[in-house]
Amino acid sequence: MPPEQKCLPKRRKMSLDHKLPVSLPEICAPREELLRIFDQCAKKQYINIQAPAGYGKTVSTLLWLKKRNCSFAWFTLDEYDNSPRLFYRSLCQHLLALIPREDTFLELLNNPSFSTSPVESAIDLLSLLVWPEEKYSLILDDLHTITNEEILKSLPFVLKRLPLQVNVLLLSRTALPEAMAVIKEKTAFIGSEPLALTSEEIQKHYASFGLIITQKEANDIYAYTGGWMIILNAIAISGYPKFSDINLELSLVEFFEKNFWNNFDKSMRDFLMKTAVVDSFTVKLCEKLTKRTDSAEILETLIQGNVNLSRLDDEYRYHDLFLEFLRKKTQESTLDISALYRLTAEYFINKNDVIPARQFAVRSGDQDTMVKATRMINLSKNVNLDEYVSLTNILKKDQLPDALCDAMPFLYLQKVYVSYLLGKHRDFEYYWDKIYGLFPLITDKFPQFMEANVTNCIIDYRFTFAEYAKRVRAMPAITYKNEMDQVSSIGINMPFLHRSSRDCYELTDESLREEVVDLAFRDLLKYDCDNLFLGIQAGLYIEQNRLDEARNILIQSEQLLNEKVSIDLGWATYIMLAETALLKDDLNEYERYKTQARDYFQSRKAFYYHRNYTAYETRTKLWNGDENAASKWLSLYFVGDSEYGVLYKIYQNFTTARSYIVLNNSGKALSALNEIKAAGKVFNRPLDTAEANVLTAIVEWITGKKKEARDRLHILLKALHPYGFIRIVANEGKAVLPILSAVIKKTDKEPDKDEALYKFVREVYVVAYEQSKRFKGLTHSLNLNPVKLSPKQNLVLELLSKGHNNAEIVKLTGLSLNTIKTHTKIAYQKLDVTNALDAIVEAKRLGIIK
């Protein structure tokens, strides 16, 4: 993993005399034809060089760079760069080393905001750079090791900030991922065939080694090797005098044994094996692993001897194939590999480098080291959930067996939280049950993790809030230190606190809410308790359309905000104040609070809230049927079609579903909504399920499945009625009004209708009608079934919408009463309504009248 590099030189021109990412062989075939191919490909900004390991991707690229004589930055990637923060920080470090720049750029790179919002920060930083009129190259080596979808989707957006004079070379063992398809037209391709040496080149190449072979021998070698560079060099360096006697089945292991391993004494072999436990290392880490104070000298000797070792700045790494060889030797040796892992973990713990610290701590099996590494993650005060998931996905390779976790149950904590965030309910329940059974052991041996257990226990949806309070009371006594940022765990960065990590629908029971606060949360959330539960109460009031009461509670919450309160609570408070203003049609206050929400998280360098903030802003535009807003949202790098069941992205996923509805892509909308409903059902999130059902009904209605839409909404309204939740349906305004009308018509015909439910449905209709006056609706631009009214039918509806009755319309138009009634009846039939109010609403929705 690249070093932090807090200090970078003002400018560095890298050439073949500089420290290189890989040592060039002393003698290499000229490869004129290959270099011509490189020159041709360089007419495009991007070059994808794809071939298996050992085909000479790196060597060939270096030959071309030598010919081109340009400044270049070489970024060798590995699996530990699969975090946007680590990836983009290193990328910017490499680019900043290329050109003259002010120290302010280093300040931007080292600013905490870069870690919390790496993609946006990288884009901003690169947009500010001024490039001299020279040719440059950026090489991303081993791109196949990057599997993080967010990096792959965002990388083209970042790279396009580079000027055309910067060629970007993408070296990989596999094809470019689909997520990077947006740059395909600008990318040239070089595969394994041009990289491989031809039989003629093999003959010339071997001559440069002093090995004279015939064309037939060259053809035989090509037939065996396929021109594979590393095999060819293995044969050449072996120095066989008669190629007719060569055993062409010579393996790489045999080659490494004969030409390197057998030439080293025991101390040097130990040195190589100990440093092979990591993918790359610094001199300091090398000294820690080998206990050799002369490590720097030894490494330089190895590089000079061309022992498949390379150096870039202060970082060393072996060639992948040689590294595999050394690791097999390490496994076969008597070295204490666990101790080497522990030393490596300690090195990264001291650097506060979370990923490798945790990785090597787990490999070491050392309890104290694992406790230290795990605590590094748990004590984070600023939780970017996208980054958190990225980091923990890297750690999946730990493959922690249950036996180890049972002995050190704090290792289950991260598994619980990540499985919850990702919507993997079976894993979540399995890990939680493990932890519950091990509470006595945790309390006895690892009490420092009990606070995290109690905090995260609230997200166990299998227990009601009342049951949660009882469970906390039954737990062993805990000393609360309030070290963790608990509400970042509970709020999961959502804009509405009553629909964050838990759907708080149960807390409409105010006595239950007070009991839960007093029995469980007052001590647990020392600084956050009041703001959290005021926000939950206000959110439930918004759902019940008690907007003034909700606003008053949120104003009270705003007054309690201070530096000790979680950022999750502050930003949500301002967003919810904006929401009450929007629903009350106070657009000035809406804009003011929306701006305050943005300023609040930006001033705290928590830029990762920008995604949900953008989702919130976009939702308002989608309520007006804004197709441009829908297309813009779907084009954002963090919006995808494969994560609808991921819980911490639910709010964004609803914006995605609405965007598809606005763009008349009902198939994708339903696909998203079905996954959201499935997650809502499993994780006991009825409000998510309700919102998904409302949107599904809208899709059904506009695609001609009107009976299904009506029945779906009718069932939903019955479920919402006991809680008085109005807004979850009514917020969709014009898009949902015709379905509500259909529900009311159906209910009117029921002989034994539930009067309380009927009254509730009418109330929802009235609020939806009010919303329809402010927003055009999701389906405004679709006009799938155009309704055509005659001029006189249109005139009658226009006059009805202005409040005129039939008698007044007779005087205004000169038409007879019967004629007016006839026109009205025909208009009702065309609009599929039964009364004047519905006719006016539907005519406005369709744009027939203003």
Long-range contacts (C-beta under 8 A, 24 or more apart in sequence): 1-78, 1-80, 1-81, 1-86, 1-279, 1-280, 1-353, 1-355, 1-356, 2-75, 2-81, 2-86, 2-90, 2-93, 2-315, 3-282, 3-313, 3-314, 3-315, 4-351, 5-93, 5-313, 6-106, 6-110, 7-106, 8-93, 8-96, 8-97, 8-106, 9-97, 10-100, 10-101, 11-97, 11-98, 11-99, 11-100, 12-71, 12-97, 12-98, 13-71, 14-71, 14-72, 14-73, 14-74, 14-98, 15-65, 15-66, 15-69, 15-71, 16-62, 16-65, 16-66, 19-311, 19-312, 19-313, 20-62, 20-74, 20-310, 20-311, 20-312, 21-58, 21-74, 21-76, 21-139, 21-141, 21-310, 21-312, 22-58, 22-59, 22-62, 22-310, 22-319, 23-303, 23-306, 23-308, 23-309, 23-310, 24-59, 24-62, 24-63, 25-59, 25-233, 25-306, 26-306, 27-205, 27-208, 27-209, 28-59, 28-63, 28-205, 28-208, 29-197, 29-201, 29-204, 29-205, 29-208, 30-204, 31-60, 31-63, 31-197, 31-201, 33-194, 34-60, 34-63, 34-64, 34-194, 34-195, 35-63, 35-64, 35-67, 37-190, 37-194, 38-64, 38-190, 39-64, 40-188, 41-188, 41-189, 41-190, 42-68, 42-167, 42-188, 43-188, 44-186, 44-187, 44-188, 45-162, 45-164, 45-166, 45-167, 45-168, 45-186, 46-159, 46-167, 46-168, 46-169, 46-170, 46-183, 46-186, 46-187, 46-188, 47-167, 47-168, 47-169, 47-170, 47-187, 47-188, 47-189, 47-190, 48-170, 48-172, 48-176, 48-187, 48-188, 48-189, 48-190, 49-169, 49-170, 49-171, 49-172, 49-190, 49-195, 50-172, 50-173, 50-174, 50-175, 50-176, 50-189, 50-190, 50-191, 50-192, 51-173, 51-191, 51-192, 51-195, 52-173, 52-192, 52-228, 53-173, 53-230, 53-320, 53-321, 54-228, 54-229, 54-230, 54-231, 54-321, 55-192, 55-195, 55-196, 55-228, 55-229, 55-230, 56-195, 56-229, 56-230, 57-141, 57-171, 57-195, 58-141, 58-171, 59-229, 60-195, 61-139, 61-169, 61-171, 65-137, 68-135, 68-137, 70-134, 70-135, 70-136, 70-137, 71-98, 71-99, 71-134, 71-135, 71-136, 71-137, 72-98, 72-136, 72-137, 72-138, 72-139, 73-97, 73-98, 73-136, 73-137, 73-138, 73-139, 74-139, 74-141, 74-312, 75-138, 75-139, 75-140, 75-141, 76-141, 76-142, 76-280, 76-312, 76-317, 77-140, 77-141, 77-142, 77-143, 77-145, 77-146, 78-142, 78-145, 78-279, 78-280, 79-145, 79-147, 79-279, 79-394, 79-397, 80-279, 80-355, 80-356, 80-359, 80-394, 81-145, 81-146, 82-145, 82-146, 82-147, 82-148, 82-151, 82-390, 82-393, 82-394, 83-148, 83-355, 83-387, 83-390, 83-391, 83-394, 84-118, 84-119, 84-148, 84-150, 84-151, 84-154, 84-386, 84-387, 84-390, 85-114, 85-115, 85-118, 85-387, 85-390, 86-355, 87-118, 87-146, 87-148, 87-151, 88-114, 88-118, 88-119, 88-121, 88-122, 88-151, 88-158, 89-114, 89-115, 89-118, 91-122, 91-158, 92-122, 92-125, 92-126, 94-138, 95-126, 95-129, 95-138, 95-162, 96-129, 98-136, 99-129, 99-130, 99-131, 99-132, 99-136, 100-132, 101-129, 105-129, 111-605, 112-382, 112-605, 113-605, 113-607, 115-384, 115-387, 116-382, 116-384, 116-387, 116-605, 116-606, 116-607, 116-608, 117-384, 117-607, 117-608, 117-610, 118-387, 119-150, 119-154, 119-157, 119-158, 119-637, 119-638, 120-607, 120-610, 121-607, 122-158, 123-157, 123-158, 123-161, 126-158, 126-161, 126-162, 127-161, 131-163, 131-165, 131-166, 133-165, 134-165, 135-165, 135-167, 136-165, 136-166, 136-167, 137-166, 137-167, 137-168, 137-169, 138-162, 138-166, 138-167, 138-168, 138-169, 139-168, 139-169, 139-171, 140-168, 140-169, 140-170, 140-171, 141-171, 142-171, 142-172, 142-173, 143-170, 143-171, 143-172, 143-176, 144-172, 144-173, 144-174, 148-390, 148-393, 149-179, 149-640, 149-642, 150-386, 150-390, 150-637, 150-638, 152-177, 152-179, 152-180, 153-179, 153-180, 153-637, 153-638, 153-640, 154-637, 154-638, 155-180, 156-180, 156-182, 156-183, 157-637, 159-183, 195-227, 195-229, 196-226, 196-227, 196-228, 196-229, 197-222, 197-227, 197-229, 197-232, 198-222, 198-227, 201-227, 202-227, 202-232, 205-232, 205-236, 206-236, 209-236, 209-237, 209-239, 211-236, 211-239, 211-240, 211-243, 213-243, 217-243, 217-244, 220-248, 221-246, 221-248, 224-248, 230-321, 234-259, 252-321, 252-325, 253-325, 253-328, 256-322, 256-325, 260-307, 260-308, 260-322, 261-325, 261-329, 268-298, 269-329, 270-335, 271-295, 271-298, 272-326, 272-329, 273-326, 273-329, 273-330, 273-333, 273-335, 274-330, 274-335, 274-340, 275-316, 275-318, 276-318, 276-323, 276-326, 276-327, 276-329, 276-330, 277-327, 277-330, 277-337, 277-340, 277-341, 277-344, 278-344, 278-356, 278-360, 279-317, 279-323, 280-315, 280-316, 280-317, 281-315, 281-316, 281-317, 282-314, 282-315, 282-316, 283-314, 283-316, 284-347, 285-344, 285-347, 286-316, 288-343, 288-344, 288-346, 288-347, 289-340, 289-343, 289-344, 338-363, 338-364, 338-365, 338-366, 339-364, 341-365, 342-366, 342-369, 345-369, 345-373, 349-373, 349-376, 352-376, 354-391, 355-391, 355-394, 355-395, 358-395, 358-398, 359-394, 359-395, 359-397, 359-398, 362-395, 362-398, 362-400, 362-411, 363-398, 365-404, 367-407, 367-408, 370-408, 370-411, 371-408, 371-410, 371-446, 371-448, 374-410, 374-411, 374-413, 374-414, 375-448, 377-414, 378-413, 378-449, 378-452, 378-484, 379-483, 379-484, 380-485, 381-485, 382-485, 382-488, 382-567, 382-604, 382-605, 382-606, 383-485, 383-488, 383-489, 383-493, 384-606, 384-608, 385-421, 385-492, 385-493, 385-608, 385-648, 386-608, 386-611, 386-638, 387-608, 388-418, 388-421, 389-418, 389-421, 389-422, 389-648, 392-418, 402-434, 405-434, 406-434, 406-438, 408-446, 409-434, 409-435, 409-438, 409-441, 409-442, 409-446, 409-449, 410-442, 410-446, 410-449, 410-452, 412-438, 413-449, 413-452, 413-453, 413-456, 416-456, 417-456, 417-459, 417-489, 420-459, 420-501, 420-647, 421-492, 421-646, 421-647, 421-648, 422-646, 422-647, 423-645, 423-646, 423-647, 423-679, 423-682, 423-683, 425-682, 425-683, 429-462, 432-460, 439-475, 439-476, 440-476, 443-476, 447-478, 447-479, 450-475, 450-476, 450-478, 451-478, 451-480, 451-481, 451-482, 451-483, 451-484, 451-524, 452-484, 454-478, 454-524, 455-484, 455-486, 455-489, 455-490, 455-524, 456-489, 458-490, 458-501, 458-502, 458-520, 459-489, 459-490, 459-501, 459-502, 461-502, 461-503, 461-683, 461-684, 461-685, 462-684, 464-506, 465-504, 465-506, 465-507, 465-512, 465-513, 465-516, 466-506, 466-512, 466-515, 466-516, 468-516, 468-520, 469-515, 469-516, 469-519, 469-520, 472-519, 472-520, 472-524, 473-519, 473-520, 480-523, 480-524, 480-526, 482-525, 482-526, 482-527, 485-566, 486-524, 486-525, 486-528, 486-566, 487-525, 487-528, 487-532, 487-566, 487-568, 487-569, 488-566, 488-567, 488-568, 490-532, 490-568, 491-532, 491-566, 491-568, 491-569, 491-572, 492-568, 492-647, 492-648, 493-568, 493-608, 493-609, 493-612, 493-648, 494-568, 494-572, 494-612, 494-648, 494-650, 494-651, 495-571, 495-572, 495-575, 495-576, 495-579, 495-612, 495-613, 495-616, 495-651, 496-539, 496-542, 496-572, 496-575, 496-576, 496-579, 496-651, 497-532, 497-535, 497-536, 497-538, 497-539, 497-569, 497-572, 497-576, 498-535, 498-536, 498-537, 498-538, 498-539, 498-540, 498-543, 498-687, 499-539, 499-651, 499-685, 499-687, 499-688, 500-568, 500-572, 501-647, 503-680, 503-683, 503-684, 503-685, 503-686, 503-687, 503-688, 504-536, 504-539, 504-540, 505-540, 505-686, 505-687, 505-723, 505-725, 507-536, 507-537, 507-540, 508-540, 508-544, 508-723, 508-724, 510-537, 513-537, 527-564, 527-565, 527-566, 528-565, 528-566, 528-569, 530-557, 530-560, 531-557, 531-560, 531-561, 531-565, 531-566, 531-569, 531-570, 531-573, 532-569, 534-560, 535-569, 535-572, 535-573, 535-576, 538-576, 538-580, 539-576, 542-576, 542-579, 542-580, 542-583, 542-727, 543-687, 543-723, 543-724, 543-725, 543-726, 543-727, 543-728, 544-723, 544-724, 544-725, 544-726, 544-727, 545-726, 545-727, 545-730, 545-767, 547-580, 547-583, 547-584, 550-576, 550-580, 551-577, 551-580, 551-581, 551-584, 554-580, 567-600, 567-601, 567-604, 567-606, 567-609, 570-600, 570-601, 570-604, 571-597, 571-600, 571-601, 571-606, 571-609, 571-613, 574-600, 575-613, 575-616, 578-616, 582-620, 583-727, 583-731, 583-771, 585-774, 611-638, 611-652, 612-651, 612-652, 615-651, 615-652, 615-654, 615-655, 616-651, 618-655, 618-659, 619-654, 619-655, 619-658, 622-655, 622-658, 622-659, 622-661, 622-662, 622-778, 623-731, 623-732, 623-733, 623-775, 623-776, 623-777, 623-778, 624-775, 624-776, 624-777, 624-780, 625-662, 625-776, 625-777, 625-778, 625-779, 625-780, 625-781, 625-782, 626-662, 627-662, 627-663, 627-781, 629-659, 629-662, 630-658, 630-659, 630-660, 630-662, 630-663, 631-659, 631-663, 633-659, 634-659, 634-660, 634-663, 641-668, 641-671, 641-672, 644-671, 644-672, 644-675, 644-676, 644-679, 645-675, 645-676, 645-678, 645-679, 647-679, 647-683, 650-676, 650-679, 650-685, 650-688, 654-691, 654-692, 654-695, 657-692, 657-695, 658-695, 658-778, 661-695, 661-698, 661-699, 661-702, 661-735, 661-778, 661-779, 662-778, 662-779, 662-781, 664-782, 664-784, 666-699, 666-702, 666-703, 669-695, 669-699, 670-696, 670-699, 673-699, 686-719, 687-725, 687-728, 690-716, 690-719, 690-720, 690-725, 690-728, 690-729, 691-728, 694-728, 694-729, 694-732, 694-736, 695-732, 695-778, 697-736, 697-739, 698-732, 698-735, 698-736, 698-739, 698-778, 698-779, 701-738, 701-739, 702-779, 702-782, 702-784, 703-784, 706-739, 706-742, 709-739, 709-742, 710-739, 710-742, 710-743, 710-746, 713-739, 713-740, 713-743, 714-743, 714-746, 714-747, 717-743, 717-757, 717-760, 717-761, 717-764, 718-757, 720-760, 721-756, 721-757, 721-760, 724-760, 726-760, 726-763, 726-764, 726-767, 727-767, 729-764, 729-768, 730-764, 730-765, 730-767, 730-768, 730-770, 730-771, 731-768, 731-771, 732-768, 732-771, 732-777, 732-778, 733-768, 733-771, 733-772, 733-774, 733-775, 733-777, 734-771, 734-772, 734-775, 734-776, 734-777, 734-779, 734-780, 734-841, 734-844, 734-845, 735-777, 735-778, 735-779, 735-780, 736-768, 737-765, 737-768, 737-769, 737-772, 737-838, 737-841, 737-842, 737-845, 738-832, 738-833, 738-838, 738-842, 738-845, 740-764, 740-765, 740-768, 741-765, 741-833, 741-834, 741-838, 741-842, 745-834, 769-837, 769-841, 772-841, 772-844, 772-845, 776-845, 777-845, 779-845, 780-845, 780-847, 783-846, 783-847, 786-846, 787-830, 787-831, 787-846, 787-848, 788-830, 789-827, 789-830, 789-843, 789-848, 790-823, 790-826, 792-819, 792-823, 793-823, 793-824, 793-826, 793-827, 793-830, 794-848, 794-849, 796-820, 796-823, 796-824, 796-827, 797-827, 797-839, 797-840, 797-843, 797-848, 797-849, 798-849, 800-824, 800-836, 800-839, 800-840, 801-840, 801-843, 801-844, 801-849
